Amino acid sequence: MTTQNLPRRALGALALMPLAAQAQEAWPTRQVSIVVGVAPGGTADLAARLLAQELPRALGTTRPFVVENRPGAATQIGTDLVAKSAPDGQSLLVAGAPFAINPGLFPRLPYDPVADFAPVTLLVRGGLFLLVPANSPSRDVAGFLATARARNGVNVASAGNASMSHMALELLAARANVTLTHVPYRGSGPAIPDLISGTVEAMFENPSTALPLVREGRLRALAFTGATRSDALPDVPTLAEAAGLPGFAAENWFGLFARAGTPEPILDRLHTATVAVLARPDIAERFARDGVTVAPMSRSDYAAFIRNEMTVWAEIIRARGITPG
């Protein structure tokens, strides 16, 4: 069959094939930026820096990948930077749970989290530990919830309004039908000393901060908010187990995004290379030290994961009356 006899749609596909091949072969054509919407330090920054270090080798390119930290406005500044970039795969975004929380929290965002981004893959995920002071009378989740019900509330610190530590306590309050009084701090740093001293009675916190303090005996871990128990503290039950709340999960996660409209061959190469990096034992071990687990997904599964997270947190924000702080 000659091209004259091919349907017009088929001819169009043939015309696009050389362009797609060229995009795959040429990319990257210059330095690639990996934008992170938080300050240096922490798991999001770690993930971006590991990718910046390892992706050139995985892709077989000499073009450098560099990390740009653009903190502010609950990660909106960095996210919007990538949303307004060219769809050429030269500007990437490492984002976490705020990417899915912000659409339900803010009446307006400077970007469209669905239309402006192409999800590449989930990188890592992990729950938080429900912590109490070492001398707390709450020895387990049942005791903690019983105290909250008897006193019509306990004071629970968070790393800030609409942070994952805040969202976890609101989810528990909603699912367990118990009063938990939110005490927001400007980050975990100032909250932890007040938790250790008993000024506040509990807090949900990331493993990277929680584990050393639990191991030193300064705090007690009652439960873990992941879907499964943490390998770092396997004797600590999940909240789903401890509170009898099937399906309960509140996880911090971090994933990779490109600008929507980036050519499919570039997205495919980027996905394949990123998954190859995450498959390395040394990379998994480095993340494990921060208490998170590598969790790559197909592009379609990752997109579905993001949509589900947006739905879950929008419902909690609406039900609990959470507003931007």
C-alpha positions in Angstrom: 0.0 0.0 0.0 1.3 3.4 -0.9 1.1 6.5 1.3 -1.6 7.8 -1.1 -3.9 5.0 0.0 -3.4 5.5 3.7 -6.1 7.1 5.7 -5.4 10.8 6.7 -5.1 9.9 10.4 -2.4 7.3 9.6 -0.6 9.8 7.4 -0.6 12.3 10.3 0.9 9.7 12.6 3.6 8.9 10.1 4.4 12.6 9.9 4.8 12.9 13.7 7.1 9.8 14.0 10.3 11.6 12.9 9.5 14.5 15.2 9.1 12.2 18.1 12.3 10.4 17.3 14.2 13.6 17.0 12.8 14.8 20.4 13.9 11.5 22.0 17.4 11.7 20.4 18.0 15.4 21.1 16.8 15.7 24.7 18.3 17.1 26.8 19.7 19.9 24.6 21.0 21.9 27.6 21.1 21.9 31.4 18.0 20.4 33.0 16.6 22.1 36.1 14.9 20.1 38.8 12.8 22.5 40.8 11.9 21.9 44.4 9.3 24.1 46.2 11.0 23.8 49.6 14.3 24.9 51.1 17.4 22.7 51.0 17.2 19.7 53.4 14.5 17.1 53.8 13.3 14.3 51.7 12.1 16.3 48.7 15.5 18.0 48.4 17.3 14.7 48.8 15.2 13.1 46.1 15.9 16.0 43.7 19.6 15.9 44.4 19.9 12.1 43.9 18.1 12.4 40.6 20.3 15.3 39.5 23.4 13.2 40.3 22.2 10.0 38.8 20.0 10.8 35.8 22.7 12.0 33.4 24.4 8.6 33.7 21.1 6.7 33.4 20.2 8.7 30.3 23.6 8.5 28.8 24.0 12.3 28.5 26.7 14.8 29.5 24.1 17.5 30.0 24.0 18.5 33.7 20.9 18.3 35.9 20.8 20.9 38.6 18.5 21.4 41.6 16.7 24.8 42.0 15.2 25.3 45.5 12.3 27.8 45.1 10.5 27.7 48.5 7.5 29.8 49.5 3.7 30.0 49.4 3.2 26.4 50.5 5.4 25.2 47.5 3.3 27.2 45.0 6.3 29.4 43.9 8.4 26.5 42.7 5.4 24.6 41.2 4.3 27.6 39.2 7.8 28.1 37.8 7.6 24.7 36.2 3.9 25.3 35.2 5.0 28.3 33.2 8.1 26.7 31.6 8.4 25.4 28.1 7.1 21.8 27.5 10.5 20.5 26.4 11.6 18.4 29.4 14.3 20.9 30.4 12.4 22.0 33.6 11.2 19.3 36.0 9.5 19.4 39.3 9.9 17.2 42.4 6.8 17.8 44.5 5.1 16.0 47.4 1.8 15.9 49.3 1.2 19.7 49.2 0.8 19.3 45.4 -2.4 17.3 46.1 -3.4 19.3 49.3 -3.2 22.8 47.8 -6.0 22.5 45.2 -8.5 21.8 48.0 -7.0 24.4 50.4 -6.6 27.5 48.2 -9.5 29.1 46.3 -7.1 29.9 43.5 -3.8 28.6 42.4 -1.5 30.3 39.9 -1.4 27.0 38.0 -3.7 24.1 37.1 -2.3 21.0 38.9 -3.9 18.7 36.3 -3.7 20.5 33.0 -0.2 22.0 33.5 1.7 18.9 34.5 2.7 15.5 33.1 3.2 13.1 36.0 6.4 11.0 35.4 6.6 8.7 38.4 6.2 8.5 42.2 9.6 8.4 43.8 9.2 7.6 47.4 6.4 7.4 50.0 6.2 6.9 53.8 3.9 7.5 56.7 4.4 9.5 59.9 4.7 8.4 63.4 2.1 9.4 66.0 4.4 10.6 68.9 3.8 11.4 72.5 6.3 12.4 75.2 8.2 9.6 76.9 6.4 10.2 80.2 2.9 10.3 78.6 0.2 8.2 80.3 -0.9 7.1 76.8 0.8 3.8 76.2 -1.0 3.0 73.0 -3.5 4.4 70.5 -6.5 3.1 72.4 -5.3 4.9 75.5 -4.6 8.1 73.6 -8.1 8.1 72.0 -9.7 7.3 75.4 -8.0 10.3 76.9 -9.1 12.5 74.1 -12.7 11.4 74.5 -12.7 11.7 78.3 -11.3 15.2 78.2 -13.0 16.3 74.9 -9.7 16.8 73.2 -5.9 16.7 73.5 -3.4 19.2 72.1 -1.7 17.9 69.0 1.2 19.9 67.4 1.9 20.1 63.7 4.7 21.5 61.5 2.3 24.1 60.2 -1.2 24.6 58.9 -2.1 22.1 56.1 1.2 20.3 56.5 1.0 16.5 56.4 1.3 16.4 60.2 -1.8 18.6 60.4 -3.7 16.6 57.7 -2.9 13.4 59.5 -4.4 14.6 62.8 -7.5 15.9 61.0 -8.0 12.6 59.2 -7.7 10.7 62.5 -10.1 13.1 64.2 -12.6 12.6 61.4 -12.3 8.9 61.1 -12.2 8.2 64.9 -14.8 10.8 65.7 -12.6 12.3 68.4 -11.6 15.9 69.3 -7.9 16.7 68.6 -7.0 20.3 69.1 -4.6 21.5 66.4 -1.5 23.5 67.7 0.4 24.7 64.6 4.1 25.6 64.7 6.4 27.1 62.1 8.0 23.7 61.3 9.0 20.7 63.3 12.0 22.4 64.8 10.2 24.5 67.3 7.4 21.9 67.9 9.6 19.0 69.0 11.0 20.6 72.2 7.5 21.4 73.3 6.4 17.8 72.6 9.4 16.4 74.5 8.6 18.7 77.5 4.9 17.8 77.4 3.7 21.4 76.5 1.8 19.7 73.7 0.6 16.1 74.1 1.2 14.5 70.7 2.4 15.1 67.2 2.5 13.3 63.8 6.1 13.5 62.5 8.2 12.3 59.7 10.5 9.3 60.4 13.7 11.3 59.6 13.0 13.4 62.7 11.1 10.9 64.8 13.3 7.9 64.7 16.4 9.3 66.5 14.2 10.7 69.3 12.3 7.5 69.7 15.5 5.4 69.8 16.9 7.8 72.4 13.9 7.3 74.6 12.8 10.9 74.5 9.6 10.2 72.6 7.3 7.2 72.3 5.8 6.1 68.9 2.2 4.9 69.3 1.5 4.2 65.6 2.5 4.7 62.0 0.2 6.3 59.4 1.5 4.3 56.4 -0.5 1.6 54.7 2.0 -0.9 56.2 4.2 -0.9 59.2 7.6 0.9 59.0 10.6 -1.3 58.5 12.5 1.1 60.8 10.1 0.3 63.8 8.3 -2.9 62.8 6.8 -3.3 66.3 4.8 -0.1 66.0 1.4 -0.8 64.6 -0.2 1.1 61.8 -3.0 3.5 62.8 -5.4 1.3 60.8 -4.5 -1.6 63.0 -4.2 0.2 66.3 -7.4 2.3 66.0 -9.5 -0.2 64.1 -9.7 2.1 61.0 -9.4 0.0 57.9 -7.8 1.8 55.0 -6.5 4.6 57.2 -3.3 6.1 55.6 -1.7 9.5 55.6 1.5 9.4 53.8 4.2 11.9 52.8 5.2 11.2 49.2 7.4 12.8 46.6 7.2 12.4 42.9 8.5 13.7 39.6 6.6 15.9 37.1 7.3 17.5 33.8 5.4 20.3 32.0 2.3 19.2 30.3 2.8 18.9 26.6 6.3 17.5 26.9 6.8 15.1 24.0 5.9 11.5 24.8 9.3 10.1 23.9 11.0 12.4 26.4 8.5 11.5 29.1 9.1 7.8 28.4 12.9 8.2 28.5 12.7 10.2 31.8 10.3 7.6 33.3 12.6 4.6 32.3 15.7 6.3 33.6 14.2 7.4 36.9 12.8 3.9 37.6 16.3 2.5 36.9 17.8 4.9 39.4 15.2 4.0 42.0 15.9 0.3 41.5 19.5 0.5 42.7 20.0 -0.9 46.2 22.2 2.0 47.3 19.5 4.5 46.3 16.8 2.6 48.2 19.1 2.3 51.2 19.8 6.0 51.3 16.0 6.8 51.2 15.4 4.1 53.9 17.7 6.2 56.2 15.0 8.9 56.0 12.3 6.4 56.7 10.7 6.4 53.2 10.4 3.6 50.7 11.1 3.9 46.9 7.8 3.4 45.1 8.0 3.9 41.4 4.8 3.7 39.4 3.8 3.7 35.7 2.9 7.1 34.4 -0.8 6.2 34.3 -0.8 4.8 37.8 1.0 7.8 39.1 -1.6 10.1 37.5 -4.4 8.1 39.1 -2.6 8.2 42.5 -2.4 12.0 42.3 -6.1 12.3 41.5 -7.0 10.1 44.4 -4.8 12.1 46.8 -6.5 15.4 45.6 -9.9 13.9 46.3 -9.1 12.5 49.7 -7.6 15.8 51.0 -10.2 18.0 49.4 -12.9 16.1 51.3 -11.0 16.4 54.6 -10.3 20.1 54.1 -14.0 20.7 53.4 -15.3 18.5 56.2 -12.9 19.9 58.8 -13.2 23.5 57.7 -9.4 23.9 57.1 -8.4 27.2 55.6 -5.0 28.6 54.5 -2.9 29.7 57.5 
